[in-house]
Amino acid sequence: MNVENTQVQMRKGILEFCILHIISRGEVYASDMLEELTSAKIIVVEGTLYPLLTRLRKAGLLEYKWVESTSGPPRKYYKLTDDGKLFLAKLEETWEELMSSTNQIISKNKKESK
């Protein structure tokens, strides 16, 4: 089994959660999302991000507005809708439960190996 494939799948599983978290802070431009994700070592490319943003928008979790730019074409800035905020809150609950459960299992393994 290839560990890199599993690592990629783990990262993909939390990508949507991380994107929603970034957008929850306020209006954000897609390239800023890419930069933050990359700096956090969640590697994502535009070809992955834009379809995901479109899917989240069609689901009613995001909306966007166009903002004129002095240095090029207009930019699309994303923000969460009220439904998106509720959705993120539920994901945060799930994240906390998963972290707790996972840490319980991992810490038990560490205690037993000592």
N, C-alpha and C positions, 0 to 999 in steps of 0.2 A: 504494500500500500504506500502511496506517495504522500508524505506529510505536507508538502506544499499545496496539494489539492485540498486537503482538509483545512489548512490555514486560510486559503482563498474562500472556501465555503463559510467558514466562521466569520470572516470579515464581511462577506456579502450579506450575511444574516443580520448584521447590525447596521449596515449602511443606511437604510431608510430611517432608523431610529436616530442615528447621528445627524443626518440631514435635517430632520424635523427639529432636532435640538438646536442646531445652528440657526435655522430660520426663526425659531421661537424667540430669539433675542431681539428681533427687529428686522426690518426690510434688508434683504441681502442679495447681492449680485452673484450669479453662478460661479464666476471665476474666483470670487472670494471664498465660496464654499469649497471649491476644488483645492485652493491653497491651504485652507484649514485642515481639510481631510488629509491631504498629503503630508502636512507638517505633523499630524497625529499618527502617521504611518498607516493610514487607511488609504491604500492606493486605489484611486478611481480616475477614470478618464472621461472626457466630455461625452464620448459615445455611450457611456453608462449613465452619467448624471442626467443628461437632458431627457432621455426617455423616462427615467424615474420621476423627474420633476413633472413631466407631462402626465404621467399616470396619477401622481398625487393630486395634481390640479383637477383632473377629470373626476377624481373621487371626491372632490369638494374639500380637500384638506388644505390646499394652497390657493392663493390668488397672486396675481402679479400686476405690476404697472410698468409702463414704459417711461423712462426718464431720459431726457435729452442729455447728451454728453458733449463737452467742449472739445474732447480729443478723439472723436470718432462717431460711429453710429449710436442711436439711442440704446440704452441698456434696459434689460428686463430685471426688475427687482421683485423678489418673492417675499411673501409674508403668509403666516398661518391664518386660516379662517377660524371662526369659533369652533367649528367641527374638528378642525385640525388640532386646536388646543386640547379639546376633549380626548381625541385620539392619542395624542402624545401623552397625556396624563395617564391613560390606561397602559400605554407601552412602558411608561416609567414604573408603574406598579409591577408589571410583569418583569421588567429588568431587575428591580430590587429583589423580587422573589427568586428569580433565576440566580442572581449573584449569591444570595443567602444559601440556597440549596447547593450550588456548586461549591461554595467555600466550605460548607459543612462536609461534603464528600471529600474534597481535597485535603482539608485539615485532618480528617480521620485517617486518610492514607498516610499523611506525614507523621502523625502520632504513632501509627502502627509500625512504621519503618525505623523508628528510633530505638 
